[in-house]
């Protein structure tokens, strides 16, 4: 998976499912964390404003 793949999948889920896209987006974020790391996943969460719209929160770093 690349960052661009994740962006496309998130945008596609938003376009297709609107407010009910959270489960699909959460799956993409989980795959992104696994493949590209927490920092990239957090960047996507911020970029798409997923925390506010879908209650998908970035991981806390200690």
BELLIN-V719324 format. One record per residue. N is the residue number from 1. RES is the residue in three letters. D_LAST is the distance of its C-alpha to the last C-alpha in Angstrom with 2 decimals. Layout:
<<N & RES & D_LAST> <N & RES & D_LAST>>
//
This chain:
<<1 & UNK & 26.26> <2 & UNK & 25.82> <3 & UNK & 24.10> <4 & UNK & 27.63> <5 & UNK & 28.37> <6 & UNK & 25.38> <7 & UNK & 26.51> <8 & UNK & 30.02> <9 & UNK & 29.13> <10 & UNK & 27.07> <11 & UNK & 29.92> <12 & UNK & 32.48> <13 & UNK & 30.92> <14 & UNK & 30.82> <15 & UNK & 34.42> <16 & UNK & 35.72> <17 & UNK & 34.06> <18 & UNK & 32.99> <19 & UNK & 31.26> <20 & UNK & 31.41> <21 & UNK & 29.41> <22 & UNK & 26.06> <23 & UNK & 26.53> <24 & UNK & 27.53> <25 & UNK & 24.75> <26 & UNK & 22.15> <27 & UNK & 23.76> <28 & UNK & 23.61> <29 & UNK & 19.89> <30 & UNK & 19.34> <31 & UNK & 21.66> <32 & UNK & 19.99> <33 & UNK & 16.56> <34 & UNK & 18.55> <35 & UNK & 20.77> <36 & UNK & 18.95> <37 & UNK & 15.19> <38 & UNK & 12.48> <39 & UNK & 13.03> <40 & UNK & 16.71> <41 & UNK & 16.40> <42 & UNK & 14.43> <43 & UNK & 17.20> <44 & UNK & 19.82> <45 & UNK & 18.52> <46 & UNK & 18.77> <47 & UNK & 22.04> <48 & UNK & 23.76> <49 & UNK & 22.33> <50 & UNK & 21.60> <51 & UNK & 19.39> <52 & UNK & 22.39> <53 & UNK & 25.15> <54 & UNK & 24.00> <55 & UNK & 21.06> <56 & UNK & 18.91> <57 & UNK & 15.34> <58 & UNK & 12.62> <59 & UNK & 9.65> <60 & UNK & 6.52> <61 & UNK & 3.78> <62 & UNK & 0.00>>
//
